Each structure stands twice: as structure tokens, then as C-alpha cells.
Amino acid sequence: MLNQNDDCFRCRCCGGLPEGGMDQALIDVLNEAGIEADEINCGYRCPEHNAEVGGVENSQHVDGTAADVDASRFGVEVLACKFEALGADGVGRYPDDNFVHVDTRDGRRDGGYRW
């Protein structure tokens, strides 16, 4: 089971995590979907790293409410639908790169942010 301070969520440039760790609602969604630590491509990004990778200024990764998950085990569409069914606020499909972005920006209220 994943937890808020797992190394898989640490920023790739500084090794940091958001104060208090990753958002618990995000951790809950990931655990309910059966996601393993080695399937997390990206969790937290410090503001500097977010800028370096071209992330949007208000990225959920900077807030600790988002993860990019490798879709190799499920497939992009199946994994995205799984996150949607679990009430994730944001779900982004990236079939060319074989991952799904999932976030809980509104506290897991199924905000309907889809792309």
C-alpha cells in the first residue's frame, strides 16, 4: 500500500515532498485502484522542477495532489476509467506516452476535469 511519504512521490530534482506529504485523497485513489510504487512515474514536483519540465504554473503536482501513473499493466483507457469510477477530480490520458495523470484537486469530489 502506498502512503503519503513514499519515495516514489519524491521530486526528481530535489527529492522533496510537499509539507505533510502527498494528499491523502490521492493516496486513497491510487490504493483503491491497486497502483504499486513502481508504477508512479511522477508525483510531487517542486516549483523549479515543474518549470523545467514545462508543467503549467498551477500544476497539481506542485500541490502534491497529482501523480502520473504508468499504464502498462492496465492500458491507458482502462486505467483512466478506473480512476474516474473512483471519483478522481482530474484524469488525463496520455496514450502516446502510456501513462495517466490522476489528481484530487478538489478533495476527490469528481470535479470532472478530463483530457
Secondary structure as the mmCIF struct_conf table of DSSP 4:
data_model
#
loop_
_struct_conf.conf_type_id
_struct_conf.id
_struct_conf.beg_label_comp_id
_struct_conf.beg_label_asym_id
_struct_conf.beg_label_seq_id
_struct_conf.end_label_comp_id
_struct_conf.end_label_asym_id
_struct_conf.end_label_seq_id
TURN_TY1_P TURN_TY1_P1 GLN A 4 ASN A 5
HELX_RH_3T_P HELX_RH_3T_P1 ASP A 7 PHE A 9
BEND BEND1 ARG A 10 ARG A 10
TURN_TY1_P TURN_TY1_P2 ARG A 12 CYS A 14
TURN_TY1_P TURN_TY1_P3 GLU A 19 GLY A 20
BEND BEND2 MET A 22 MET A 22
HELX_RH_AL_P HELX_RH_AL_P1 GLN A 24 GLU A 32
TURN_TY1_P TURN_TY1_P4 ALA A 33 GLY A 34
HELX_RH_3T_P HELX_RH_3T_P2 ALA A 37 GLU A 39
STRN STRN1 ILE A 40 CYS A 42
HELX_RH_AL_P HELX_RH_AL_P2 PRO A 47 GLU A 52
TURN_TY1_P TURN_TY1_P5 VAL A 53 GLY A 54
TURN_TY1_P TURN_TY1_P6 GLU A 57 ASN A 58
HELX_RH_AL_P HELX_RH_AL_P3 GLN A 60 ASP A 63
TURN_TY1_P TURN_TY1_P7 GLY A 64 GLY A 64
STRN STRN2 ALA A 66 ASP A 70
TURN_TY1_P TURN_TY1_P8 SER A 72 PHE A 74
HELX_RH_AL_P HELX_RH_AL_P4 VAL A 76 ALA A 85
TURN_TY1_P TURN_TY1_P9 LEU A 86 GLY A 87
BEND BEND3 ASP A 89 ASP A 89
STRN STRN3 GLY A 90 TYR A 94
TURN_TY1_P TURN_TY1_P10 PRO A 95 ASN A 98
STRN STRN4 PHE A 99 ASP A 103
TURN_TY1_P TURN_TY1_P11 ARG A 105 ASP A 106
BEND BEND4 GLY A 107 ARG A 109
STRN STRN5 TYR A 113 ARG A 114
#
